[in-house]
Amino acid sequence: MKCAPFLFLPLFLAGCTTMPGDLAEPVRAQAFAETKLAICSGYGCTFKDGFAPGAADRSRLKAIMARGAASPKAERRAIRRAIALMERSAQQQSRFDIDVPLSLQRHANRRGQMDCFDESTNTRTYLRWLHKAGMMRHHRPSRTIAQRGYLLDGRYPHKTAVIQDDNGLAWAVDSWRGRNGQPPEIMPISRWENSSSSDFAYDPST
């Protein structure tokens, strides 16, 4: 049994720092005010900052999402660009440090650094804002956060925001692998659920 800790070390480095005790759905992000969104950071939503998309942001987001109106596939590409823009704007407005990729334990409890708990909650908040603003035509955000991995199955716990398309198919919208402001990965939820954090490298072009 002396080797047991080493079996979990690669999983710890490759996965999200959310631990088994935190497997429940993250608390819903609460609006600070009608026009402000709550942005989580610090791992496990230790910190919350208010973010209000300004007029310039809303104009750019509207243009981005309009280019995705032709089909669900086009809209998913647009969603990736829109989420990336909102991440950059939130970081600049709140003036916290730029989030690094993945979840490194040395960044825990640091404002602006995000594990998958923070990333999935924030991405869901952004998706809800886009949907409420009428910018999403072919998808709607899920109320729940998807999870995979329970340690006992050899995978570290990980979370993602989810959208559903016009046909009812669910898609993972996972912002965790890239650094702040890079487009999230979007893939069928079945593929996401059956993979692990080390299965594939982040590719911002997909």
Sequence and secondary structure as in RCSB ss.txt:
>XXXX:A:sequence
MKCAPFLFLPLFLAGCTTMPGDLAEPVRAQAFAETKLAICSGYGCTFKDGFAPGAADRSRLKAIMARGAASPKAE
RRAIRRAIALMERSAQQQSRFDIDVPLSLQRHANRRGQMDCFDESTNTRTYLRWLHKAGMMRHHRPSRTIAQRGY
LLDGRYPHKTAVIQDDNGLAWAVDSWRGRNGQPPEIMPISRWENSSSSDFAYDPST
>XXXX:A:secstr
 TTHHHHHHHHHHHS S  GGG S       SBTTBEEEEETTTT EEEEE   HHHHHHHHHHHHTTTT HHHH
HHHHHHHHHHHHHHHHHHHT     SS  GGGTT TT   HHHHHHHHHHHHHHHHHTT  SSEEE SS EEE  
STTSS  EEEEEEEETTS EEEEE SSS TTS  EEEEHHHHHTS TTSS   TT 
